Amino acid sequence: MLRKIIEIDESRCDGCGDCIPSCAEGALAVVDGKVKLVRDLFCDGLGACLGTCEKGALKVVEREAEAFDEDAVHAHLATRERHPRPGLRALPVDPGGPGAGCAGTRPVELAPRRGLTVVPNVPVALPARPARGGSRLGQWPVQLALVSPGAPYFRDADLLVAADCVPFAYARFHDDFLAGKRLVVGCPKLDDNRGYVAKLTEILRHGTVRSVTVVKMVVPCCGGIAMAARQAIAQSGKPVPYREITVGIDGGVVA
């Protein structure tokens, strides 16, 4: 069938693998020092990997290719899962060499845990008892600019879109807002809100998000992240339930 699919210019590719973590379907791998498309049917053609290559080796083209097969992707990812350490489940990344990509942007699911991990020899006074409830973060990364729209953790997810000041102002953010949800964060005053709309729209179109909750600060500029979420829902064409919560700078919920 004729469809859109990723194309790699091997004359430009240096095999760094920075594009691999952004492909949630595991369609890319480093082979013999170059990034390759593993199989046509693993590539959805949405181009989440575009913009990650400083050499400009990636582009989306239209050509004859196997149809994208989501079931085949799931089976493929199941054979590539790794467990770097207890509590972490690495999502699709190339397993070896220089193509491993940046660990800071690699999609990772986090197992539920409670309490604090104390690192020896760190000269910081840590609380004597764990924070109530512990961390409720269920995936990594969380920045809107870094998440992959096709990441498996967005499937059948309740999405929490948070202004990045909220967790600092609201002390019970993890227990009251984050528990059971997938998180993306951003600041519409510092970033391009049009980019937020585009990324959120991709997440909603690509995945099966069940609901969207926006938590923002009371300051006027924070309304941009709520506007981005509402526009994304409208552009996605999906009737996703929407809820909006506003937090005051004193840490209380005001709306």
Buried (B, 14 or more C-beta within 10 A) or exposed (E): EEBBBBBBBEEEBBBBBBBBBBBBBBBBBBEEEBBBBBBBBBBBBBBBBBEBBEEEBBEBEEEEBBEBBEEBBEEBBEEBEEEEEEEEBBBBBBEEEEBBBBEEBBBBBBEEBEEEEEEEEEEEEEEEEEBEBBBBBBBBBBBBBBBBBBBBBBBEBBBBBBBBBBBEBBEEBBEBBBBEBBBBBBBBBEBEBEBBBBBBBBBBBBBEBEEBBBBBBBEEBBBBBBBBBBBBBEBBEBEBEBEBBBBBEEEEEEE
